[in-house]
Amino acid sequence: MTRPEPPRPVAVVSGGSRGLGLALVTDFLRRGHRVATFSRTESAELAALREATEPGLLSWSALDGTDAEAVDGFVRAAVRRHRRIDVLVNNAAVGLEGLLTLTSAAAIDAALRTNLTLPVLLTRACLKPMLARRSGVVINLSSINALRGQAGVAVYGAAKAALDGLTRSLAREAGPAGVRVVSVAPGYFDSDMTAGIGEQQRRRIVRRTPLGRLGSVEDVLGVVRFLTSPAAAFITGQTIAVDGGYTC
């Protein structure tokens, strides 16, 4: 008599329609996870991935992540569908550049809602089923701007620094129940957020990076893979920079 296969683990990824988020969704599927993701709109790439994926393994919702009731509803639906949540990756983010004195209150509010309020709300909702099962991993996608000051990104850096604070506090709070919380702080890597960097600035960043190049999505994926694997079972409450040594 053959034993039934264990249920596939379930990963929730915010902002999974493009860029790093889409790469995370794809990687979790390849690793045998079921994935629930959301974004404001669905990209053509995510739609194609859903079409090519076995039914029941990938779900997507159009969602305003700053709506607390909508976030709670999304998580409740994921739990009803999959009966569990094993991994949460707080990936969704928006950049905001410019001197603070020249930044409007509306722009500040919008950036803080996406970069800080959303991950807090989503983590609160996902922690409940994790705590009930006494198992789970929360990965917060932070930034090196939370570790080193840089002119022109004060609001973004403040939100990411707060996310690192959330990581440390929640590691204490949820650790006794077997839930780990870790921040991953990417440096400069090829993404939508760095697409507007000029060639001169890009060369300057490369010169300041000990490994002599910009990062890649795969560099970040590799760290997330490790942190969500049994090999990282004793790691929690840390912020891990993936920046080629830029901040050392």
N, C-alpha and C positions, 0 to 999 in steps of 0.2 A: 504494500500500500504506500503510495507516494504521498509525501507531506505537501500540503498546499504552500504555494510561494508566499513569502511574507509580503504585506502590502507595500506598495511603493511609497517612499517618503514624499511629503508635500512641501513645496516651496512657494512662498508668496513674494513677488517682486514688484515693487512700485515703479512706474514709469518704464514699462517693458516693451514699448513699441519701437524704439530706435536706439542707436548708439550702444553704450555699455549695457543698458537695460535689456535690449534685445539679445545681446551677446550672452548675458546672464541667463535669460530664459532658455535660449538654445542650449547652453551648456548644461543646465539642470536637466533638461529633457534627455540629452545624450547620456547623462549619468544615471538615468532611470527614475527621475523624480516626476511626479505630477506637478503642474505649475498653474498657479492662479496669478494673473497680472492685470494691471489697469493703467490707463492713461486717458488724457482728454480725448484724443482721437486715435484711431487705429491706422498704423502705417501700412503701406502695401507689402512691406517685407514681413510684418507680423501676420497679416492676413494670409500670405502665402505659406508661412510656417504653420499656421493653424490648419490650413487646408491639407498640408502634407503630414500632419501629425495624427496618430491614432485617436479616434474619438474618446473623450473623457480624460485625456492627459494634459490638455492645455485649454484653459478658459481665459477669456479677456472681457473686461467691462469698461465702458466709457464712464469716467468718473471724475468729478471735481474733488480732488484730494483734500481740499480745505473744508469740505462739508463733513462735520463730525458724524452726522447721522448716516450719510452715504458711505463713509469709511466703515462704520460699524456694520452696516447692511452688507457690504462687500465681504467682510470677514465672516459674518454669520452664514452667508451663502456658500462660501468656500468650505466652511466646517460641515455644513449640511451635505455638501457634495462629496467631500473627501474624508470626513470623520476625524480629521486631525490637521495640525499644522506643525511641521518639523523645523522649517527654516523661514525666516523673514529677512529680506534684503531691502533696506530703505535706500533705494537708488534715486528716486525722482528728485530733481533739483533744477533750479534755474539760476543763471548767472546774473549778476548786477554789478556793472562797472561804472565808475565815476566818483568824483569827490563827494564826500558826504554832504557838504554844505550846498551842493548843487543837485542833490537827489531829492525828488519829491516824496512827500509822506505816503502817497499812494503806491509808489514804486517800492518803498521800504516795506510797507505792509504786505504787498504781494510777494516779495522775496522771502520775508520771514514766514509767511503762511506756508509756502511750498517747501522751503529748506529746513524749517524747524517744526512748525505746528503739525504738518502732515506726518512726519515720522513719529512724533510723540503720539498722535491719535492712532496711527496704524499699529504702533508697538503696543499701546494699551489694549487694543482689540485682539491682537494676535497672542499676547501674553496669556490671556485667560485659558485658551485650550492647551497652550504649552504647559502652564502651571498645573493644569488638571492631569496631564499625562506625566508630569515631572520630567520633562525632556524638551529640548529645543535649543535653537541657536538664532540669535538676532545679530545681523551684520549691518552696521551703520556706515554708509559711504560718506566719509568726511572729506577732508582736503588738506593739503599742506598749508593752505591759507589759514587753517585753524592753528597751525604749529608755528608759523613765522608771519610776522606782520608784513603787509605789502600795501602800498598806497593804491587807492582806487577800488578796493574790494572790501571796505570795512564792514558793510552789512553782511555780505556773503561770508566773510571770515568769522564774524561774530556768530552767525547761525551755525556754522560748522563747528566752531569751538564749543558752543552750547550742546551740540550733538555728541561731542566727545565727553562732555560732562554727564550727559544722559547715559552714555555707555558705562562710565565708572559707577554711577549711582545704582543703575539697574543691575549691574553685575553683583553688587552687594545685596540688592533687594531680592533678585531672582535666583542667585546662586544656590542657596539652600534647597531649592526645589529642582535643581539639576538643569537650569536654563543658563546658557552662556551668552554673554553680550560682548561684542568686539567691534571696534571701529577700524575701517580701512581708509587710509588717507592717501589717495593717489597724488602724484606730482603731475607735471605737465605730460599729457599723452594725447595722441591724435584723437580728437573728439569734436563734437559740435561746439563745445565751449572754447576750444583752442583754434577753431577754424579761422577766426579773425586775426590771429597773431601774425604780424608782419614778419618778413624774412629776416630782417635785422634783429628783431626781438627773439625770434626763434634761435638764431645763431648764438645770441647772448645766453639764452637759457641752456643750450647745449654746452657752452663753454663752462658754465657754473655747475654742471652736473658731472660728478666724478666718473660715471660710466659713459659719458660722452654722447648721449643720445636722448631723444624724447622717449617716453614710455609708450607702451602699446596696450590695447584692450586685453590682449592675452596675458600681459604682465599682471594686470589686476585680477583677471579670471583665475590665474594660478593660485593667488593668495586666498581668494574666496573659496576655491576648491579645497585647499588645505584646511582653512578654518571651519569648514562645514563637514569635515571628515573626522573619523575616530582618532586620527593622529593628533588632532588639536584638542583632545578632550580635557586637557588641563590648562587651557588658555582662556581667560576671560578678563574683562575690565581693561583691556589694553587698546592703544591706538597704534596701528602698524602702518608706517609710512612706506609707500611703494613709489619711490621717487628717484631711484638711481643714485641716491646719496645727496640730493639737492639740499636737504635740510640738515645734513650732518656738520 
